[in-house]
Amino acid sequence: MKKFLLLLLFPFFFSSCVGGGARGELYFEEAVYPVSISKGTFLNETGTLAKESDYEVVGKFSTSYTAWAFFWGFASLENHIELGERINTQVKQAGGDAVKNLTVHVQAGLLNLTPVLSLLPFWPNTAVGTVSGDIIRYKLASEISVN
Amino acid sequence: MRLIKIPISLFALIVLASCATSRTMDISDFRHPIIVSKLRYPGDKGGDENLVSSTSIGNYRKSDEYFISQGQNMTTETKRAVRGIEKPYLKVNKITVEAHDYWFLSHSDSSSIMMEVDSASMVKPGEVK
């Protein structure tokens, strides 16, 4: 029983003196479709907000990313993470016009908790996460009047 | 005994990993657009925005209670950034994500999602409102 407990505590012991993390910057500069973090989207240049009846959800956008760092997370690499191309690919595949309700998630990576090795300054640290949202297609004027 | 060493160690690591800090930004209930792309509407060429002010919106996690309250503040901060502007939207310049976990005998963690934003209006400069 004593051995069993020691075995169970082994990773906790080594992880009790380690740690790390990372920082990243997300960009959507290459996106050729409008992308909104909220539910609000513009219909046109006049600033008219799209109503729910103006569009339909045709798919889900989802992608993951990883930011890297060394020296226990104190030295982040150049973490310019461009997600625009992924937006373009998935929206085109879904036949959509825009993305809304973009949700961003970030979490410390498992590498940061690796026993013993994460004590080393050149051991890579990560912050991982996902970005997801709804792909929408604006209805044509004829479709709106029918509905 | 040797056979169960690996699963037990893996289990312990999974327990550790489940304690890893995390943060989610979800402002989907906000009615004004918060645009992260260059284009704001289908067919937009970009570049004719009327910038009103710059601000940053962030949310942090120190504990679960704080996590919840900051989630609410996210919308409050966002509302504040567009107050008083006609046909407003937020133009996001970049989103910074960060997560750290340190275990020096006790667990210390922090994770954050920060947005650098400009408050903007769809009304062009000089245009009669």
Interface residues (C-beta under 8 A of the other chain):
Chain A: K3 F4 L7 L8 L9 F10 P11 F12 S15 S16 C17 V18 G19 G20 G21 A22 R23 G24 E25 L26 Y27 F28 E29 A31 V32 Y33 P34 V35 S36 I37 S38 K39 G40 T41 F42 L43 N44 E45 T46 G47 L49 A67 W72 G73 G84 I87 D97 A98 K100 N101 L102 T103 V104 H105 V106 Q107 A108 G109 L110 N112 L113 P115 A127 V128 G129 Y138
Chain B: M1 K5 I8 S9 F11 A12 L13 L16 A17 A20 T21 S22 R23 T24 M25 D26 I27 S28 D29 F30 R31 H32 P33 I34 I35 V36 S37 K38 L39 R40 Y41 P42 G43 D44 T78 K87 Y89 V92 K94 I95 T96 V97 E98 A99 H100 D101 Y102 W103 F104 L105 S108 D109 S110 S111 S112 I113 M115 S121 M122 V123
